[in-house]
Amino acid sequence: MTVRELAEALNLEILTGGVGLRQEVEHGYVSDLLSDVIGNAPENSVWVTVQRHVNILGVAKLKNIAAIITPRGLKIDGELIERARAEEIVLLRSERPAFEVVGMVYGILKKA
């Protein structure tokens, strides 16, 4: 499943335009602790986190994260969005709480 297909299936807002939407998503990971993501997130994961600072982009690049999803409609700074776009890292946003987002990601990836 591609990032675009996942975003469409879960009605996620794509914040970074068309960059990276063809990347394959094979796994999901949820954590707000960057060292945990670095140590444990599989490559080609979609990462659910409430973190919204520039360091998430470095972690995503390091781990080849397919996309980062922020829950609860959390506001994301325009500078972070522009930097993600430049780094070709997909930022997605959901209005749902993290618990629901993770469950939905799990369900759709389990079927794929």
C-alpha positions in Angstrom: 0.0 0.0 0.0 1.3 3.5 -0.8 1.3 6.5 1.4 -1.3 8.1 -0.9 -3.6 5.0 -0.7 -3.3 5.0 3.1 -4.0 8.7 3.4 -7.1 8.4 1.2 -8.4 5.3 2.9 -8.1 6.9 6.4 -9.2 10.4 5.2 -5.9 11.9 6.3 -4.9 15.5 5.5 -1.7 15.5 3.3 0.3 18.5 4.6 3.3 18.2 2.3 1.8 18.2 -1.1 2.7 15.5 -3.6 6.1 14.5 -2.2 6.7 10.9 -1.2 3.2 9.7 -1.8 4.3 6.7 -3.9 6.4 5.3 -1.1 5.3 1.9 0.1 3.9 1.5 3.7 4.6 -1.9 5.2 4.4 -1.2 8.9 3.1 1.2 11.5 4.7 2.5 14.6 3.5 4.7 17.5 5.7 6.5 19.9 6.5 10.0 21.1 10.0 9.1 22.3 12.5 9.8 19.5 15.0 7.3 20.8 12.3 4.6 20.9 11.5 5.2 17.2 15.2 5.2 16.3 15.7 1.9 18.1 12.6 0.1 17.1 10.6 1.5 14.2 10.9 -0.7 11.1 11.7 0.9 7.8 8.8 1.8 5.5 6.6 2.5 8.6 4.0 5.1 9.1 4.8 6.8 12.4 2.0 8.2 14.6 3.2 10.9 17.1 2.2 14.1 18.8 5.7 15.5 18.4 5.8 18.4 16.0 9.4 19.7 16.1 12.2 19.5 13.5 13.9 16.5 15.1 11.1 14.2 13.9 12.3 14.8 10.4 15.8 13.7 11.2 14.4 10.5 12.8 12.1 9.9 9.9 15.0 10.3 7.4 17.3 8.0 9.5 14.7 5.2 9.7 13.3 5.6 6.2 9.8 6.3 7.7 7.2 6.5 4.9 5.1 9.1 6.6 4.5 10.8 9.9 0.9 11.2 11.1 -0.1 13.7 13.8 -3.5 13.0 15.6 -6.1 15.3 17.1 -5.8 17.9 14.4 -2.7 19.3 16.1 -1.4 22.4 14.5 1.9 22.0 12.6 4.2 25.0 12.0 4.5 26.1 8.4 8.3 26.0 8.7 8.2 22.3 9.7 5.9 21.6 6.7 8.3 23.4 4.3 11.3 21.6 5.7 9.5 18.2 5.4 8.6 19.0 1.8 12.3 19.9 1.1 13.4 16.6 2.7 10.7 14.7 0.9 9.1 13.5 4.2 5.4 13.1 4.1 3.4 14.8 7.0 -0.2 13.7 7.4 -2.8 14.8 9.9 -5.9 13.3 11.4 -8.7 14.8 13.4 -9.0 11.5 15.3 -7.2 10.7 18.6 -4.0 8.8 18.3 -5.6 5.6 19.7 -8.1 5.6 16.8 -5.5 6.4 14.2 -3.3 3.6 15.3 -6.2 1.1 15.3 -7.2 2.2 11.8 -3.6 2.0 10.5 -3.3 -1.5 12.0 -6.6 -2.6 10.5 -5.8 -1.4 7.0 -2.3 -2.7 6.9 -3.4 -6.1 8.2 -5.8 -6.4 5.2 -3.1 -5.3 2.7 
